[in-house]
Amino acid sequence: MSSKSARQSAIEAITTYKPEAAPLNFVDTKPTDIFGCNVFNDRVMRERLPKSVYKALRKTIEFGERMDPAIADTVAAVMKDWAIEQGATHFTHIFYPLTGQTAEKHDSFLMPDGSGGVIAEFSGSMLIRGEPDASSFPSGGLRSTFEARGYTAWDVTSPAYIMENRNGTFLCIPTMFLSWTGVALDKKTPMLRSGQALNREAHRVLALFGEDSPLPIVSYAGLEQEYFCIDHNFNFARPDLQIAGRSLFGARPAKGQEFSDQYFGVIPQRVLSYMMEVERELYKLGVPVRTRHNEVAPSQYEIAPLFEVSNLAVDHNHIIMSMLRNVAKRYGLKCLLHEKPFAGVNGSGKHLNYSIGNAELGTLFDPGETPHANAKFLVFCAAMIRAVHKFGGLLRATVASASNDHRLGANEAPPAIMSIFLGDQLTEVFEAFRAGRVENAGGGRTGRALNLGVDTLPPLPADPGDRNRTSPVAFTGNRFEFRALGSSQSAAGSITALNTMMADSLGFAADWLEKELAQGKTFNQALESFITHVIDEHSAVIFNGDGYSEVWHKEAERRGLPNLRTTPEALAELTKPEVVNLYEKAGVLNRAELKARQEIYLEQYCKTVRTEANLVIRMAHTIIYPAGMRYQGELAATAANMRAIGKDPKTVTLAEITSNLRLMQDACGQLEDVLTKADNMGYGFEAAQSYRDNVLPRMLEVRRYADLLEVRVADDLWALPNYQEILFGK
């Protein structure tokens, strides 16, 4: 089918669309009845496991105690029987390699019994460890290409679950992924290691407050997933959407998002049906999705679950992304998770709401309503301020990608400068420490104040102020919202960084307080000294104004805050001595593992830009240029016919078309030249910089002339579905 025919067919398919999926039965299958029905959760384990095995397993899950291998066979046998009752024939260890995707290899429960039949087999060793071929996964030089052995290790803290397919089901077991030498080849392993470091240092601080909670201190995450949803026929008719996940060409439509009528608007019926089925499938998997709504851009939406322990939240987010993609097909839709699929309208993020605490203490970022809680909050909040200031470059590196570069710094996303929004009242409290007037802090503002009540420490305002949508890290009452994470990215890297940064700052806080107390100071004096030090040294990272303004960019430079605008700049942060020391000291990642990740992400950046550049060249030559030539021919023929009858034709449009065709052709030639040079550089920093500085600008140059042609060429000759059709056609 020609591109022109593909566009016409896509439009026709939308106008004649009829749902293929049968309506869901909400009466017989209530959400409350099906929630978690496909999860090997606590209820299932309590009912099916022997009491001693269940108690031992709960100690591992709740308290982080080492699991007794002796119970593994019992757990595996019960899990197998439960899965088979659910219709499962296979099991798979789910892991997150450094590709950024979810990986799985399915193995059958069935084994020959030697008598011409089969038996179902699943042992403890098969549960605890899998052995997929690791040779094709990126390792960044951590292993030779001929070394194929890799291991998956069961993450007992994240429950196994059943994934349904129309032709059957299979058991999914969340796991880590490591080399045979124990090197982390995934995103989950360092995240779990960072959780251990956070727990260790947080308990040190809490002990100084006289608190001895038996439960580990964990990080919590709430991940707001944004995405675009378009008719799948348009996806097939657009090679750029199909391959790159974003439109490499496309003139702005007459109407975009300027009316703000999409945000929280009525959800189109087909999309709403799709959302409901996604939610129904997620309920079965125990994912506590709560919110759905239209986002700002046309055809943009959001789904958000409740707060969970961060490890589980990341696993659930990967499930959400897979479910969004898979269920969309049933409704003739295509889910786009790219950070910037359409130029000129808002891109998509994955806002990470981050907090730390446990079930006994609640969140440690909550000011609370007692003097004791207020003082504790100030210490943990100060630790976050120090963490973001010292390691803002690392935090930026965790969201670095070719796709997210198109979004960061635009008006739908925070700038690449890592800063913290606290609100005026809370900022005033911290500034009072530096000014030596802590007894009066917070008293100058209206609103309820929480009395800290510990000697001269200040009253603490309950309301930190309004939310700042331009801040990368914003305090929102009892948590920090990190808004720079891209919609297609795993949150594991950012959570790992935040956990490790906080562990370092809490360790620093514990060391400081212990030293002050050893010198004979009171606990209140030690607290005041620590908070004053943090504000003296790290208040440069606090900014409550407009992050989009050029004034802030200049001010940030004056304050010494890095502005890492692009991925090559950001990824350089991963191997800086202070970052290597941070991760190695916490036991999260060593220098070799960090260097490997840097190399992998640089290679992914280069390959992404190269793929897109090749698409630009091919689409320009085979789709856009022919359409322009046909229209040029029609205009030329018309002009010739008018001259033949003695009329003087207006040839302004013909001249414009001819000029843009020539300029686009020249730009394509220049793009091919710089692309060849970049391709010969490999995948290191030099290559990444060449793709950024030479290839990307020329891709935009080709697009500029192509988009000018789109608004001039006769509509019946234009082959690509346009933005208006894609974004507003449901």
TAZI-V316079 format. One record per residue. RES is the residue in one letter. SS is DSSP state (a for helix, b for strand, c for the rest). PHI is phi in whole degrees, -180 to 180 (NA if undefined). PSI is psi as a letter, one per 30 degrees, with the letter a starting at -180 (NA if undefined). Layout:
<<RES | SS | PHI | PSI> <RES | SS | PHI | PSI>>
This chain:
<<M | c | NA | k> <S | c | -68 | l> <S | a | -60 | e> <K | a | -60 | e> <S | a | -64 | e> <A | a | -62 | e> <R | a | -63 | e> <Q | a | -63 | e> <S | a | -67 | e> <A | a | -63 | e> <I | a | -64 | e> <E | a | -64 | e> <A | a | -63 | e> <I | a | -68 | e> <T | a | -69 | f> <T | c | -111 | g> <Y | c | -63 | k> <K | c | -131 | k> <P | c | -62 | k> <E | c | -94 | e> <A | c | -73 | k> <A | c | -69 | k> <P | c | -59 | k> <L | c | -74 | k> <N | c | -95 | j> <F | c | -89 | f> <V | c | -84 | e> <D | c | -80 | f> <T | c | -125 | i> <K | c | -72 | k> <P | a | -55 | e> <T | a | -65 | f> <D | a | -81 | e> <I | a | -99 | f> <F | c | -60 | k> <G | c | 75 | g> <C | c | -66 | f> <N | c | -105 | g> <V | b | -118 | k> <F | c | -81 | i> <N | c | -94 | a> <D | a | -60 | e> <R | a | -63 | e> <V | a | -65 | e> <M | a | -64 | e> <R | a | -65 | e> <E | a | -76 | e> <R | a | -106 | f> <L | c | -83 | k> <P | c | -57 | k> <K | a | -56 | e> <S | a | -66 | e> <V | a | -68 | e> <Y | a | -60 | e> <K | a | -64 | e> <A | a | -64 | e> <L | a | -68 | e> <R | a | -64 | e> <K | a | -62 | e> <T | a | -69 | e> <I | a | -69 | e> <E | a | -84 | e> <F | a | -110 | f> <G | c | 73 | g> <E | c | -71 | k> <R | c | -63 | k> <M | c | -76 | k> <D | c | -74 | j> <P | a | -58 | f> <A | a | -65 | f> <I | a | -87 | f> <A | a | -61 | e> <D | a | -63 | e> <T | a | -64 | e> <V | a | -61 | e> <A | a | -62 | e> <A | a | -64 | e> <V | a | -68 | e> <M | a | -63 | e> <K | a | -62 | e> <D | a | -60 | e> <W | a | -62 | e> <A | a | -65 | e> <I | a | -65 | e> <E | a | -61 | f> <Q | c | -86 | g> <G | c | 94 | g> <A | b | -74 | k> <T | b | -114 | f> <H | b | -133 | l> <F | b | -130 | l> <T | b | -146 | k> <H | b | -90 | j> <I | b | -88 | k> <F | b | -146 | l> <Y | c | -120 | i> <P | b | -69 | l> <L | c | -78 | g> <T | c | -74 | f> <G | c | 89 | f> <Q | c | -109 | l> <T | c | -91 | k> <A | b | -121 | k> <E | c | -155 | k> <K | c | -130 | k> <H | b | -91 | k> <D | b | -123 | k> <S | b | -80 | k> <F | c | -70 | f> <L | b | -80 | k> <M | b | -133 | k> <P | b | -59 | k> <D | c | -96 | g> <G | c | 86 | f> <S | c | -121 | g> <G | c | 88 | g> <G | c | -115 | a> <V | b | -134 | l> <I | b | -127 | l> <A | b | -89 | k> <E | c | -130 | k> <F | c | -161 | j> <S | c | -96 | l> <G | a | -62 | e> <S | a | -66 | e> <M | a | -70 | e> <L | a | -71 | e> <I | a | -70 | e> <R | b | -139 | k> <G | b | -113 | l> <E | c | -140 | i> <P | c | -78 | l> <D | b | -68 | j> <A | c | -99 | g> <S | c | -68 | f> <S | c | -93 | f> <F | c | -89 | k> <P | c | -65 | k> <S | c | -128 | f> <G | c | 62 | h> <G | c | 85 | g> <L | c | -71 | f> <R | c | -150 | l> <S | c | -77 | l> <T | c | -65 | f> <F | c | -83 | f> <E | c | -89 | j> <A | c | -97 | f> <R | b | -76 | k> <G | b | -143 | l> <Y | b | -127 | k> <T | b | -102 | k> <A | b | -122 | k> <W | b | -57 | k> <D | c | -92 | j> <V | c | -67 | f> <T | c | -80 | f> <S | c | -116 | j> <P | c | -68 | k> <A | c | -68 | l> <Y | b | -151 | l> <I | b | -101 | k> <M | b | -103 | k> <E | b | -92 | k> <N | b | -129 | l> <R | c | -61 | f> <N | c | -111 | g> <G | b | 153 | a> <T | b | -135 | l> <F | b | -148 | l> <L | b | -89 | k> <C | b | -111 | k> <I | b | -120 | j> <P | b | -61 | k> <T | b | -142 | l> <M | b | -90 | l> <F | b | -137 | j> <L | b | -134 | l> <S | b | -78 | l> <W | c | -68 | f> <T | c | -92 | f> <G | c | 92 | g> <V | c | -75 | k> <A | b | -72 | k> <L | c | -109 | g> <D | b | -141 | a> <K | c | -100 | f> <K | a | -75 | e> <T | a | -58 | e> <P | a | -64 | e> <M | a | -64 | e> <L | a | -66 | e> <R | a | -63 | e> <S | a | -65 | e> <G | a | -63 | e> <Q | a | -66 | e> <A | a | -64 | e> <L | a | -61 | e> <N | a | -60 | e> <R | a | -60 | e> <E | a | -77 | e> <A | a | -64 | e> <H | a | -66 | e> <R | a | -61 | e> <V | a | -67 | e> <L | a | -63 | e> <A | a | -61 | e> <L | a | -69 | f> <F | c | -88 | g> <G | c | 79 | g> <E | c | -108 | k> <D | c | -133 | i> <S | c | -70 | k> <P | c | -73 | f> <L | c | -82 | k> <P | c | -65 | k> <I | c | -84 | k> <V | b | -123 | l> <S | b | -95 | k> <Y | b | -115 | l> <A | b | -141 | k> <G | b | -123 | j> <L | b | -111 | j> <E | b | -87 | j> <Q | b | -95 | j> <E | b | -99 | l> <Y | b | -162 | l> <F | b | -104 | l> <C | b | -135 | j> <I | b | -127 | l> <D | b | -66 | k> <H | a | -67 | f> <N | a | -63 | e> <F | a | -67 | e> <N | a | -62 | e> <F | a | -67 | f> <A | a | -86 | f> <R | c | -124 | j> <P | a | -57 | e> <D | a | -68 | e> <L | a | -65 | e> <Q | a | -67 | e> <I | a | -96 | e> <A | a | -92 | f> <G | c | 80 | g> <R | c | -143 | l> <S | c | -83 | k> <L | c | -89 | f> <F | c | -135 | l> <G | c | 148 | j> <A | c | -76 | l> <R | c | -64 | k> <P | c | -75 | l> <A | c | -61 | e> <K | c | -125 | k> <G | c | -119 | c> <Q | c | -116 | g> <E | c | -65 | f> <F | c | -84 | f> <S | c | 56 | g> <D | c | -91 | f> <Q | c | -83 | e> <Y | c | -61 | k> <F | c | 61 | g> <G | c | -74 | l> <V | c | -64 | k> <I | c | -78 | k> <P | c | -54 | k> <Q | a | -59 | e> <R | a | -64 | e> <V | a | -66 | e> <L | a | -63 | e> <S | a | -60 | e> <Y | a | -61 | e> <M | a | -59 | e> <M | a | -63 | e> <E | a | -70 | e> <V | a | -57 | e> <E | a | -63 | e> <R | a | -60 | e> <E | a | -66 | e> <L | a | -70 | e> <Y | a | -57 | e> <K | a | -59 | e> <L | c | -93 | g> <G | c | 74 | g> <V | c | -88 | j> <P | c | -82 | i> <V | b | -68 | k> <R | b | -125 | e> <T | b | -119 | k> <R | b | -141 | k> <H | b | -168 | l> <N | b | -67 | k> <E | c | -91 | a> <V | c | -68 | e> <A | c | -80 | l> <P | c | -60 | k> <S | c | 68 | g> <Q | b | -109 | k> <Y | b | -140 | l> <E | b | -141 | k> <I | b | -130 | k> <A | b | -142 | k> <P | b | -91 | l> <L | c | -74 | l> <F | c | -59 | k> <E | b | -143 | l> <V | b | -54 | k> <S | a | -59 | e> <N | a | -60 | e> <L | a | -69 | e> <A | a | -61 | e> <V | a | -67 | e> <D | a | -57 | e> <H | a | -66 | e> <N | a | -66 | e> <H | a | -63 | e> <I | a | -64 | e> <I | a | -59 | e> <M | a | -62 | e> <S | a | -64 | e> <M | a | -67 | e> <L | a | -58 | e> <R | a | -69 | e> <N | a | -71 | e> <V | a | -69 | f> <A | a | -55 | e> <K | a | -62 | e> <R | a | -69 | f> <Y | a | -113 | g> <G | c | 66 | h> <L | b | -118 | l> <K | b | -128 | k> <C | b | -90 | k> <L | b | -107 | j> <L | c | -102 | g> <H | c | -59 | k> <E | c | -67 | f> <K | c | -147 | i> <P | c | -71 | f> <F | c | -136 | k> <A | c | -70 | k> <G | c | 88 | f> <V | c | -127 | l> <N | c | -55 | k> <G | c | -87 | a> <S | c | -117 | k> <G | b | -115 | a> <K | b | -139 | i> <H | b | -63 | k> <L | b | -102 | j> <N | b | -89 | j> <Y | b | -118 | k> <S | b | -151 | l> <I | b | -134 | l> <G | b | 158 | a> <N | b | -157 | l> <A | c | -66 | f> <E | c | -81 | e> <L | c | -95 | f> <G | b | 75 | a> <T | b | -81 | k> <L | c | -82 | f> <F | c | -95 | g> <D | c | -93 | k> <P | c | -57 | f> <G | c | 72 | a> <E | c | -129 | g> <T | c | -123 | l> <P | a | -56 | e> <H | a | -60 | e> <A | a | -67 | e> <N | a | -62 | e> <A | a | -64 | e> <K | a | -63 | e> <F | a | -58 | e> <L | a | -60 | e> <V | a | -66 | e> <F | a | -70 | e> <C | a | -67 | e> <A | a | -62 | e> <A | a | -62 | e> <M | a | -66 | e> <I | a | -59 | e> <R | a | -62 | e> <A | a | -61 | e> <V | a | -69 | e> <H | a | -68 | e> <K | a | -71 | e> <F | a | -127 | h> <G | a | -60 | e> <G | a | -62 | e> <L | a | -63 | e> <L | a | -61 | e> <R | a | -62 | e> <A | a | -64 | f> <T | c | -70 | f> <V | c | -115 | g> <A | c | -81 | k> <S | c | -164 | l> <A | a | -60 | e> <S | a | -74 | e> <N | a | -73 | f> <D | a | -60 | e> <H | c | -72 | f> <R | c | -102 | e> <L | c | -60 | k> <G | c | 91 | f> <A | c | -77 | l> <N | c | -80 | g> <E | c | -110 | g> <A | c | -144 | l> <P | c | -71 | l> <P | c | -69 | l> <A | c | -74 | f> <I | b | -79 | k> <M | c | -83 | j> <S | c | -136 | l> <I | b | -120 | k> <F | b | -99 | k> <L | c | -111 | f> <G | c | 90 | l> <D | a | -63 | e> <Q | a | -66 | e> <L | a | -68 | e> <T | a | -61 | e> <E | a | -62 | e> <V | a | -60 | e> <F | a | -68 | e> <E | a | -64 | f> <A | a | -63 | e> <F | a | -63 | e> <R | a | -65 | e> <A | a | -83 | f> <G | c | 73 | g> <R | c | -127 | h> <V | a | -66 | f> <E | a | -68 | f> <N | a | -110 | g> <A | c | -64 | k> <G | c | 82 | f> <G | c | -80 | f> <G | c | -87 | g> <R | c | -111 | l> <T | c | -78 | l> <G | c | 104 | l> <R | c | -66 | k> <A | b | -113 | k> <L | b | -90 | k> <N | c | -76 | j> <L | c | -65 | e> <G | c | 71 | g> <V | c | -105 | j> <D | c | 49 | c> <T | c | -95 | g> <L | c | -67 | k> <P | c | -79 | l> <P | c | -62 | k> <L | b | -112 | k> <P | b | -66 | k> <A | c | -73 | e> <D | c | -105 | j> <P | c | -74 | f> <G | c | 122 | l> <D | c | -69 | l> <R | c | -74 | k> <N | c | -111 | j> <R | c | -78 | f> <T | c | -99 | f> <S | c | -91 | k> <P | c | -66 | e> <V | b | -130 | j> <A | b | -123 | k> <F | b | -76 | k> <T | c | -124 | h> <G | c | 107 | e> <N | c | -148 | g> <R | c | -163 | l> <F | b | -112 | k> <E | b | -102 | j> <F | b | -99 | j> <R | c | -102 | g> <A | c | -87 | f> <L | c | -65 | k> <G | b | -83 | l> <S | c | -66 | e> <S | c | -88 | f> <Q | c | -85 | k> <S | c | -73 | k> <A | c | -78 | f> <A | a | -60 | e> <G | a | -63 | e> <S | a | -68 | e> <I | a | -65 | e> <T | a | -58 | e> <A | a | -64 | e> <L | a | -61 | e> <N | a | -60 | e> <T | a | -69 | e> <M | a | -61 | e> <M | a | -67 | e> <A | a | -60 | e> <D | a | -63 | e> <S | a | -68 | e> <L | a | -69 | e> <G | a | -63 | e> <F | a | -62 | e> <A | a | -62 | e> <A | a | -62 | e> <D | a | -60 | e> <W | a | -63 | e> <L | a | -64 | e> <E | a | -62 | e> <K | a | -66 | e> <E | a | -64 | e> <L | a | -67 | e> <A | a | -66 | f> <Q | c | -87 | g> <G | c | 94 | g> <K | c | -77 | l> <T | c | -73 | l> <F | a | -62 | e> <N | a | -65 | e> <Q | a | -64 | e> <A | a | -65 | e> <L | a | -61 | e> <E | a | -61 | e> <S | a | -64 | e> <F | a | -65 | e> <I | a | -64 | e> <T | a | -61 | e> <H | a | -59 | e> <V | a | -60 | e> <I | a | -69 | e> <D | a | -60 | e> <E | a | -92 | f> <H | a | -130 | g> <S | a | -69 | f> <A | a | -59 | f> <V | a | -81 | f> <I | b | -85 | k> <F | c | -148 | k> <N | c | -107 | g> <G | c | -95 | a> <D | c | -82 | j> <G | c | -70 | f> <Y | c | -83 | f> <S | c | -73 | k> <E | a | -65 | f> <V | a | -59 | e> <W | a | -66 | e> <H | a | -59 | e> <K | a | -70 | e> <E | a | -67 | e> <A | a | -62 | e> <E | a | -63 | e> <R | a | -63 | e> <R | a | -80 | f> <G | c | 84 | g> <L | c | -86 | k> <P | c | -69 | k> <N | b | -117 | i> <L | c | -92 | i> <R | c | -70 | e> <T | c | -128 | l> <T | a | -61 | e> <P | a | -57 | e> <E | a | -65 | e> <A | a | -67 | e> <L | a | -67 | f> <A | a | -62 | f> <E | a | -67 | f> <L | a | -65 | f> <T | a | -113 | g> <K | c | -66 | k> <P | a | -53 | e> <E | a | -68 | e> <V | a | -74 | e> <V | a | -59 | e> <N | a | -62 | e> <L | a | -58 | e> <Y | a | -71 | e> <E | a | -69 | e> <K | a | -61 | e> <A | a | -83 | f> <G | c | 73 | g> <V | c | -94 | e> <L | c | -145 | k> <N | c | -95 | l> <R | a | -59 | e> <A | a | -63 | e> <E | a | -68 | e> <L | a | -68 | e> <K | a | -62 | e> <A | a | -61 | e> <R | a | -64 | e> <Q | a | -59 | e> <E | a | -66 | e> <I | a | -63 | e> <Y | a | -69 | e> <L | a | -64 | e> <E | a | -63 | e> <Q | a | -63 | e> <Y | a | -61 | e> <C | a | -61 | e> <K | a | -66 | e> <T | a | -64 | e> <V | a | -65 | e> <R | a | -63 | e> <T | a | -60 | e> <E | a | -65 | e> <A | a | -64 | e> <N | a | -63 | e> <L | a | -65 | e> <V | a | -58 | e> <I | a | -62 | e> <R | a | -64 | e> <M | a | -67 | e> <A | a | -63 | e> <H | a | -74 | e> <T | a | -101 | f> <I | a | -121 | e> <I | a | -78 | e> <Y | a | -61 | e> <P | a | -59 | e> <A | a | -63 | e> <G | a | -65 | e> <M | a | -65 | e> <R | a | -63 | e> <Y | a | -69 | e> <Q | a | -59 | e> <G | a | -63 | e> <E | a | -63 | e> <L | a | -65 | e> <A | a | -64 | e> <A | a | -64 | e> <T | a | -62 | e> <A | a | -62 | e> <A | a | -64 | e> <N | a | -65 | e> <M | a | -67 | e> <R | a | -64 | e> <A | a | -64 | f> <I | c | -102 | g> <G | c | 84 | g> <K | c | -101 | k> <D | c | -95 | j> <P | c | -75 | k> <K | c | -82 | k> <T | c | -115 | g> <V | a | -61 | e> <T | a | -64 | e> <L | a | -60 | e> <A | a | -65 | e> <E | a | -66 | e> <I | a | -61 | e> <T | a | -60 | e> <S | a | -64 | e> <N | a | -67 | e> <L | a | -63 | e> <R | a | -65 | e> <L | a | -67 | e> <M | a | -65 | e> <Q | a | -64 | e> <D | a | -62 | e> <A | a | -64 | e> <C | a | -62 | e> <G | a | -61 | e> <Q | a | -65 | e> <L | a | -63 | e> <E | a | -61 | e> <D | a | -65 | e> <V | a | -71 | f> <L | a | -67 | e> <T | a | -60 | e> <K | a | -63 | e> <A | a | -65 | e> <D | a | -60 | f> <N | c | -85 | g> <M | c | -97 | f> <G | c | 85 | b> <Y | c | -133 | g> <G | c | -86 | a> <F | a | -63 | e> <E | a | -61 | e> <A | a | -65 | e> <A | a | -60 | e> <Q | a | -66 | e> <S | a | -67 | e> <Y | a | -62 | e> <R | a | -70 | e> <D | a | -86 | f> <N | a | -114 | e> <V | a | -77 | e> <L | a | -58 | e> <P | a | -60 | e> <R | a | -77 | f> <M | a | -62 | e> <L | a | -66 | e> <E | a | -66 | e> <V | a | -60 | e> <R | a | -62 | e> <R | a | -57 | e> <Y | a | -74 | e> <A | a | -64 | e> <D | a | -68 | e> <L | a | -66 | e> <L | a | -66 | e> <E | a | -58 | e> <V | c | -88 | g> <R | c | -120 | e> <V | c | -70 | k> <A | c | -54 | k> <D | a | -59 | e> <D | a | -71 | f> <L | a | -98 | f> <W | c | -78 | k> <A | c | -88 | f> <L | c | -91 | k> <P | c | -54 | k> <N | c | -92 | l> <Y | a | -59 | e> <Q | a | -59 | e> <E | a | -66 | e> <I | a | -70 | e> <L | a | -81 | f> <F | a | -111 | f> <G | c | -89 | k> <K | c | -122 | NA>>
